[in-house]
Amino acid sequence: MQKISNHTLIMQLTHFSLLSTSILLLLLLSLAAVESTISSNPKTLHDFIKSSCQVTLYSNLCYSTLSSSYNGDLDIGKLTYVAIGISLIEANWTADYVTAIKNKISAKDVVVRDCVELTKGAVGLIRDSLDEMKMVLKSSGARRRNERGRRNIRFEMSNVQTWMSAAITNQDTCMEGFNDVQVGKKVDDEVSEKVGYVVKLISNALSLVNSFAADA
């Protein structure tokens, strides 16, 4: 099997990063759009984030990523939206990384090709979740006033739960399969680290989704 040099991999990642820059910029603008124009008190906001993160499996990671990214209302829905967005950004970079590896090894390596499809599929699932969550946040106020509206919100949130869970499954399957392929120890370790990190972010976002959905 062809080994991947660090220089070649960096060049490939640069190419994929440039392609996805516009997508990430749009995402960041979208994240900003759901935040309040008036920031909450920092101490109160940090306490809110820390308290909200207690429902997650990786609460320290949840707090560190959200406390450095979220500056909105004390609103669990908006916080959840940003958590999903953060997981999307990281999942997108990881999919680019795995794609760069696939493009430099033998085409017969089905496991690596499957890993690319799985990570790209996870990106799509998280993006759909983000879009669905944005729709819920934009219209939840008015719809909460009647049972039909609340029922629709619950249905939309069940979609988000299903898609985020599927994204975790995709990433786990990729990581399990990739562990059986000896591309090179450094690359193997990096893939496991990157995919594992994304799984933690998606897991945290899903926990916040579940917390928000419970009150929908």
N, C-alpha and C positions, 0 to 999 in steps of 0.2 A: 504494500500500500504506500502511496506517495506521502511523504512527510511534508508538513507545512512550515515554512520558515517564518520567523517572527516578522521580518520585513514585508513578506508577501501578504501575511494576514493583516498587518496594519494598513497596507495599501487598499486591500479589499474592504476593510471596515470603513476607511475614509470615504470610499466610493458610495457604500451603502448609507453612511451617515449623511452625506450630502443629499441623497435622494429623499431621505426622510425628514430633513430639517424643516421643510415647509409644513409637513404634517404636524410636527411637534410644536411649531410656532402657533399654528391654529389651535392646537389643544390647549396651550398655555393661555391664549386669549380667551378660550372658552372657559377655562378654570377661573380666570379673573372675572368673567361676566357674572358668575353666580355669587361672588363675594360682595359683601357690603362695601359701600363707598366710605363708610365711617368705621374705622377699626375699633374692635373691642379693647377694653383695658388689657394690657399685656399679661398681667398677673392672673386676672380672671380668665382670659382666653387660654393661657397655658394650663390652668387648673381644669378648665373644661375639656381640653384635649386629653390631658392625662386621665381624667375620669372616664371619658368616652373610650379610651384605649384599653381600659381594664377588661373589656369584653373580648379582646383579641388574644390569640395564642402567643403573639410576639409583641407584647405591650411596649417594651422599651424601643423596639424598632418603629412601632406605630407612632409613639410619641416623638421620636427624633425626626422622622420624616415629615410628620404633619406640623410639628411646632416650627419647623423651618420653612414651611410652604404655605400654611393657611393663615390668613389674616382677616377672616370674615366674622360673621355673627356667631353667637353661641347657638348654632343650629346644627343638629346632628345630621340632617339631610345634606346640607352644604358641605359639612366636613366629610361625609361619606363620598360625596361626588368628587372631592379633591383626592381622597384616598384611591378611588378607582382610577382617576386620571394619572396619579403617580405610578400606579401599577401598569397602566397602559404605556407610559413613556419607557419604563424599564423593560417591559415585555417586548416593545418594538426594537430597542437596541439589542436585546438578546437574540431575537429572531434574525436581525441583520448579522450578528456575530456567527450564528450557526450556519447561515446561508453562505457566508464567506468561507467557512470551513468546507462545506459541501462542494463549492465551486473549485476547490483545489485538491480534491481526492478522487479516487476511482468512482465512476458512475455506478458501479455494481454494489456499492455499499448502501443497501436498502435501509438499514437502521438510521444512517445519517440523513438520507433523503426523507425518511419518515419523520425524523426529528425536526427537519426544516418545516415540513407541512404542519406538524403539530404546534410548533411555536408560532407559525404564521396564523394558524387557526385560532390559537389562544389570543393573539392580538385582535383578530376580528371579533371574537366573543367579548373581549373586554371593551372594545370600541362600541359594540352594540349595547353593552351594559351602560356605558357612559351616556350614550344618546338617550336610552330609556330613562335613566336617572334624571337627566336634564329635563326631559318632558314631564316627569313627575313633579320636580321642583317648581317648574314654571306654572303649573296649573293646580297644584295640590291644595292651595288655600281655598279656592272656590269650590273644588270638588269634595272637600272634606265636609261640606255643609249638608250633603245628602247621601243616602245610603248607596245609590247607584254610583256616585262619584267615588266614594270610599272603596266600593267593590272593584272599580276600574283601577284604582291605585294599587290595591292588593294584587290584582292580576299582573300589572306592570312590574311590581316589585318581585313577584314570583318569577318573572322572566329574568330579571337581573340576577336573582339567586341561582337560577338554573344555569345561566350563561357563565357566571363567575365560577361556579362549581365545576363546570365543564372545562373552563380554562385551566383550573388547577389540575384536573385529570390529564389534560393535554401535556402540560409541563412535566408532570410526574412520569408519564409514559415516555416522554422524550428522554428524561434523565435516566430512567431505568434501562432503556434501550441503548443509549449512548455509552453507558458504563461497560457494555459488552464489546465495544469497538475500540481497538487500540490505535488511535490516530497518533498519539504521542502523549506522554504523561502530563506535560504542561498544559496542552490543549484540553485533554480529558478533565483535568482538575479545574481548569477555568470554566469549562462548560457546566460542570456540576455546581461550581460556585455561583455562576451567573443565573442558571436556571433555578437553583435552590433559593437564591435571593428573591427572584421574581415570585416564586411560589409563596414565600412568606408575605410579600406585599399583597398578593391577591388574597391570601388567607385573611390577612388583617382587614382588607377592604370588604371582604365577604362578611366578616363578623360585624362590621359596622352596618352593612346592608341589612343583615338579620336584625340588628338592634333597631334600626329605623323602621323596618317592615313590621316589627312587632307592635309598633304604635300607630301603624297606618290605618 
